[in-house]
């Protein structure tokens, strides 16, 4: 078997080069959960392989944009037996409506999950009215 | 029940824009279709995996974002490697407060038959940034060897 380049061997026998040229990023959309808490919205994205250094979270007045590059395994001495992880970039954008405190948006990443907390703005937070 | 994983590189002959759109649509549907009721009633999902073979070992990588080390179990028996575990939901969130749920959760299991014998006692597993990497050193007799043949 020629081991000088990695091949992908599928069950149906077709062979494709596993190496992708750098000019062609393979982009996928990370799956996302969103829930509403009393004082904030919480967005959770699955971005396995992304780290604090490789992920970018951008906030614009009406948009939240998340992107991350992840490393794809290739190697001169590797024969790929089975490949399902073919993507090397995560990208997703969210529209932000009114009632959001933009400057207070925070993000944290752990174990390949990015958590973005979007605080609600003062006007929409529930206020208790004291009864005289 | 067997779920056949859709292979995104099968249609590489297509123009790249059509390919990426089709891949994206298929992947989004695939994500929803993969969640299934297992026999035990717990929801099941299928993590994506790469298997690579090198001269001295195999490397198996699984995408397990948000899965804790304690919730993963790796076993090997008769050259069949099995990785099973559970991805748990955040506990302090009321179901009614969710506005969107796309991420899979619940139990998962993937098995691989390794074509070559491996040293079961030297298997290493590492979890980092949501990717589980399992390294399986090949048994001594299974490594490729250069044999010199004398030509008479």
Interface residues (C-beta under 8 A of the other chain):
Chain A: X6 X8 X10 X14 X16 X24 X26 X27 X28 X29 X31 X32 X33 X34 X35 X36 X37 X41 X44 X46 X47 X48 X49 X50 X51 X73 X75 X77 X78 X79 X80 X81 X82 X83 X84 X85 X86 X111 X112 X113
Chain B: X5 X7 X8 X9 X10 X12 X16 X20 X23 X24 X27 X28 X31 X48 X49 X50 X51 X52 X53 X54 X55 X58 X59 X61 X63 X64 X65 X66 X67 X68 X90 X93 X97 X98 X99 X100 X101 X102 X103 X104 X112 X127 X129 X130 X131
